[in-house]
């Protein structure tokens, strides 16, 4: 019987397993119903940023960026995150966030957006960038975490139902599927699946390798370079709640039009592929981390931020499970907060 079984071999589960092994825990199983990084992690945008609107999220991101920096290229490219404001309210909000983020140690700076060659900036009123932020390949990073964990003795089981494994502690780290597993154990988690999609277009001639992740603050439209292609994403006016993963072709064409305006060198770039995945959304867009039942620990509900926060979460959860004090305060993420009626404070959900 394993002492700790981690359900879900995405970025969160892999990081927890690795950090448990690093802490000296010798009896850990990482169980995945499919294959490593075959769920939301393998379908993610791959952004790593510290520019959030709430202190709790900023602190998680700060701790995670240090880990990503240690991975370095090609697993992590520190190209920066550039936010653009095109309205006066957007400019004010961007400046308020910049001041709050800097107070928390995030090196966000105001810049002239024309620093990015080819970017359309005629309608931009303000721009900020954090050059410590960047992009990564979520699947490759997760496989690296799993490789390191396995080298330290973690047993990795693909195609396995974690609930069928005897254990002392079960950690739910399987994203949008976590509530279903919790329900089988008599625990209800306030997490809903939300369908989101991404699009790759290209090739784009002359695309700079160090193009920052570029985000329109008001619309949420954002894009990054992947080789000689661009990856596009955007929040949707009509939320697609449910576990059906499907691509809305109208959104694909809308985003191509937005890209043609914001980055003219990519105008007319053909679609390479489009795909959809699931966000595991909580009512306040913060994760649920902590004990939720007897021998049952949750690390889910990351609302689209799981990959970028995985290193800090893995270290903090491993510390808590082994009786140590986490470096990151996990108090804001307890399930009990919803009893008082949690709102939706995190605004920077992309």
C-alpha positions in Angstrom: 0.0 0.0 0.0 1.3 3.4 -1.0 1.5 6.1 1.6 0.5 8.8 -0.9 -1.2 8.4 -4.2 -1.4 11.4 -6.5 -4.2 11.3 -9.0 -3.4 13.1 -12.2 -0.1 13.3 -14.1 -0.5 16.8 -15.4 1.7 19.6 -14.3 0.2 19.9 -10.8 0.3 16.2 -10.0 3.8 15.8 -11.5 5.1 18.7 -9.4 3.6 17.4 -6.2 5.0 13.9 -6.8 8.5 15.3 -7.6 8.5 17.6 -4.5 7.4 14.7 -2.3 10.3 12.7 -3.6 12.7 15.6 -3.1 11.5 15.9 0.5 12.5 12.3 1.1 9.0 10.7 0.9 9.8 7.2 -0.3 6.3 5.7 -1.0 4.6 7.8 -3.6 2.5 6.7 -6.6 1.6 9.1 -9.5 -1.5 7.6 -11.1 -2.9 8.8 -14.4 -6.1 7.5 -16.1 -4.6 8.3 -19.5 -1.0 9.2 -20.2 1.3 11.8 -18.7 0.2 15.4 -19.7 -2.7 14.0 -21.8 -5.3 16.2 -20.2 -5.5 20.0 -19.9 -1.8 20.4 -19.4 -0.9 19.0 -22.8 -3.5 21.4 -24.4 -2.4 24.6 -22.5 -1.1 27.9 -23.9 2.2 27.5 -22.0 2.4 31.0 -20.5 4.2 31.7 -17.3 3.4 35.0 -15.7 3.4 36.9 -12.4 1.0 39.6 -13.4 -2.1 38.8 -11.5 -4.6 41.0 -9.8 -4.6 39.4 -6.4 -1.8 39.0 -3.9 -2.4 35.3 -3.4 -2.0 34.5 -7.1 1.1 36.8 -7.4 2.8 35.0 -4.6 2.2 31.6 -6.1 3.5 32.9 -9.4 6.6 34.5 -7.9 7.6 31.2 -6.3 7.0 29.3 -9.5 9.0 31.6 -11.8 12.1 30.8 -9.9 11.7 27.1 -10.6 11.1 27.8 -14.3 14.2 29.9 -14.5 16.1 27.0 -13.2 14.8 24.8 -16.0 16.0 27.4 -18.6 15.9 27.1 -22.4 14.5 25.2 -24.3 12.0 24.2 -21.6 11.4 27.8 -20.5 12.0 30.9 -22.6 12.0 34.2 -20.7 10.5 36.4 -23.5 8.3 38.4 -21.1 4.6 39.2 -20.9 3.5 42.5 -22.5 0.1 43.9 -21.6 -1.5 46.6 -23.8 -4.3 49.0 -22.8 -6.3 50.7 -25.5 -8.9 52.6 -23.4 -8.6 55.1 -20.5 -10.2 52.7 -18.0 -7.8 50.0 -19.2 -4.8 52.3 -18.8 -5.8 53.1 -15.2 -6.3 49.5 -14.3 -3.0 48.5 -15.9 -1.2 51.1 -13.9 -2.9 50.1 -10.6 -1.9 46.5 -11.2 1.6 47.5 -12.0 2.0 49.4 -8.7 0.5 46.5 -6.7 2.6 43.9 -8.5 5.8 45.9 -8.0 5.0 46.2 -4.3 5.0 42.4 -4.2 8.4 42.2 -5.9 7.3 41.7 -9.5 9.6 43.7 -11.8 6.8 45.1 -14.0 7.8 48.2 -16.0 6.0 50.7 -18.2 7.3 50.5 -21.8 6.8 52.0 -25.2 5.0 49.2 -27.0 6.8 50.0 -30.3 9.8 48.2 -28.7 8.2 45.1 -30.3 8.9 45.3 -34.1 5.8 44.8 -36.2 3.3 45.4 -33.4 0.4 47.8 -34.2 0.5 50.5 -31.5 -1.5 53.4 -32.9 -4.4 52.7 -30.5 -2.3 51.7 -27.5 -2.5 54.2 -24.6 -0.2 52.2 -22.2 1.9 49.1 -22.0 3.6 47.2 -19.3 6.0 44.3 -19.4 7.5 41.8 -16.9 10.6 40.4 -18.6 11.0 37.6 -16.0 7.8 36.0 -17.4 7.8 33.8 -20.4 6.6 30.7 -22.3 7.2 27.0 -22.1 6.0 23.8 -23.6 3.7 22.3 -20.9 3.9 18.8 -22.1 7.7 18.7 -22.3 8.0 20.4 -18.9 5.6 17.9 -17.3 7.5 14.9 -18.8 10.7 16.4 -17.3 9.1 16.6 -13.9 7.8 13.1 -14.1 11.2 11.9 -15.3 12.9 13.5 -12.3 10.3 12.1 -9.9 10.7 8.6 -11.3 14.5 8.8 -10.9 13.9 9.6 -7.2 11.6 6.5 -6.7 8.1 7.7 -7.5 6.1 4.9 -9.2 4.3 6.3 -12.3 1.3 4.4 -13.5 -0.5 5.3 -16.7 -4.0 4.0 -17.5 -4.8 3.7 -13.9 -7.8 4.6 -11.7 -6.2 6.1 -8.6 -9.2 5.2 -6.5 -8.5 1.5 -7.0 -5.0 1.9 -5.4 -4.7 1.2 -1.7 -3.2 4.2 0.1 -3.1 6.3 3.2 -3.6 9.6 1.4 -5.1 10.5 -2.0 -4.2 13.8 -3.6 -6.7 15.0 -6.2 -4.7 16.8 -8.9 -6.6 15.9 -12.1 -8.1 19.2 -13.0 -11.7 19.3 -14.2 -12.1 15.5 -13.4 -11.2 16.0 -9.7 -14.9 16.7 -8.7 -16.0 13.3 -10.1 -13.3 11.4 -8.1 -14.2 13.4 -5.0 -17.9 12.6 -5.5 -17.1 8.9 -5.6 -15.6 9.4 -2.1 -18.6 11.4 -0.8 -17.0 14.9 -1.2 -18.4 17.7 -3.3 -16.0 20.2 -4.8 -17.3 23.5 -6.3 -15.5 23.1 -9.6 -17.0 23.4 -13.1 -15.4 22.5 -16.4 -15.1 25.4 -18.9 -14.3 24.7 -22.5 -11.6 27.0 -23.9 -9.8 26.8 -27.2 -6.5 27.7 -28.9 -5.4 28.3 -32.5 -2.0 28.0 -34.2 -1.4 30.0 -37.4 1.6 30.3 -39.6 4.2 30.2 -40.8 4.9 33.9 -40.2 7.9 35.1 -42.0 10.5 36.9 -39.9 8.8 36.1 -36.6 11.2 37.0 -33.8 12.0 34.1 -31.4 11.9 36.5 -28.5 8.4 37.9 -29.2 6.8 38.5 -25.8 3.5 37.0 -24.9 1.3 39.9 -26.0 -2.0 40.5 -24.3 -4.7 43.1 -25.0 -5.8 44.0 -21.5 -9.4 44.9 -22.2 -10.3 42.1 -24.6 -8.0 39.3 -23.2 -6.9 38.5 -26.8 -3.3 37.2 -26.6 -0.7 35.5 -28.7 2.8 34.0 -28.4 5.4 32.6 -30.8 5.9 28.8 -31.2 8.7 28.4 -33.7 7.6 30.2 -36.8 4.0 30.1 -35.9 1.7 32.1 -33.5 -0.5 30.6 -30.9 -3.8 32.6 -30.3 -6.2 32.6 -27.4 -8.9 34.8 -25.9 -11.6 34.7 -23.3 -15.1 34.2 -24.7 -18.2 36.4 -24.3 -20.4 33.3 -24.0 -18.9 30.9 -21.5 -19.0 27.3 -22.7 -19.6 25.4 -19.4 -19.4 21.6 -19.7 -16.9 18.9 -20.4 -17.4 18.8 -24.2 -14.2 19.9 -25.9 -15.0 21.5 -29.2 -13.6 24.3 -31.5 -15.8 27.2 -32.5 -14.8 28.1 -36.0 -16.3 31.6 -35.8 -14.0 32.4 -32.9 -11.0 31.2 -35.0 -11.8 33.7 -37.7 -12.5 36.4 -35.2 -9.1 35.9 -33.6 -7.3 35.9 -37.0 -8.9 39.3 -37.7 -7.7 40.6 -34.3 -4.2 39.2 -35.0 -4.1 40.9 -38.4 -4.8 44.3 -36.7 -2.5 43.9 -33.7 0.4 42.2 -35.5 0.1 43.0 -39.3 3.1 40.7 -40.3 0.8 37.8 -39.5 -2.2 39.0 -41.5 -3.5 36.1 -43.7 -1.4 33.4 -41.9 -3.3 30.2 -42.4 -4.6 28.0 -39.6 -2.3 25.2 -38.7 -4.5 23.6 -36.1 -7.2 24.5 -33.5 -8.0 22.5 -30.4 -10.0 22.8 -27.2 -9.4 21.8 -23.6 -11.0 22.4 -20.1 -10.4 24.9 -17.4 -11.3 23.6 -13.9 -13.1 26.7 -12.7 -13.9 27.6 -9.1 -16.3 30.4 -8.1 -13.5 32.8 -7.3 -10.9 31.6 -9.9 -8.5 30.5 -7.1 -7.6 26.9 -6.6 -8.7 24.5 -3.9 -5.7 23.3 -2.0 -5.9 21.4 1.3 -7.6 18.6 3.1 -11.2 18.0 2.0 -11.9 14.7 3.7 -10.4 11.9 5.7 -7.2 11.0 3.9 -8.3 13.2 0.9 -6.3 16.2 -0.2 -7.2 18.5 -3.1 -5.0 20.4 -5.4 -7.3 21.4 -8.2 -9.6 24.2 -9.5 -6.7 26.2 -10.9 -9.0 28.1 -13.4 -6.5 28.1 -16.3 -3.4 28.8 -14.2 -2.3 25.4 -13.1 0.7 24.9 -15.4 2.3 28.2 -14.5 1.7 27.8 -10.7 2.6 24.1 -10.6 6.2 24.4 -9.2 5.1 26.5 -6.2 2.0 24.4 -5.6 4.0 21.2 -5.7 6.5 22.4 -3.2 3.9 23.8 -0.8 1.6 20.7 -1.0 4.6 18.4 -0.5 5.6 20.3 2.6 2.1 20.2 4.1 1.7 16.5 3.4 5.0 15.7 5.1 4.3 17.9 8.2 6.5 20.8 7.2 5.5 24.5 6.9 5.0 25.5 3.3 7.0 28.6 2.1 3.8 29.8 0.4 0.7 30.4 2.5 -2.0 28.0 1.5 -4.7 29.5 3.8 -6.5 31.5 1.0 -7.1 28.3 -1.0 -9.0 26.2 1.6 -12.3 24.7 0.6 -14.0 26.2 3.6 -13.8 29.7 2.1 -16.8 29.0 -0.1 -19.1 28.5 2.9 -19.1 32.3 3.3 -19.9 32.7 -0.4 -16.7 33.4 -2.3 -16.9 36.0 -5.1 -14.7 36.2 -8.2 -11.8 38.4 -7.1 -9.1 37.3 -9.6 -9.6 39.5 -12.6 -6.6 38.5 -14.7 -8.0 35.2 -16.0 -6.8 34.7 -19.6 
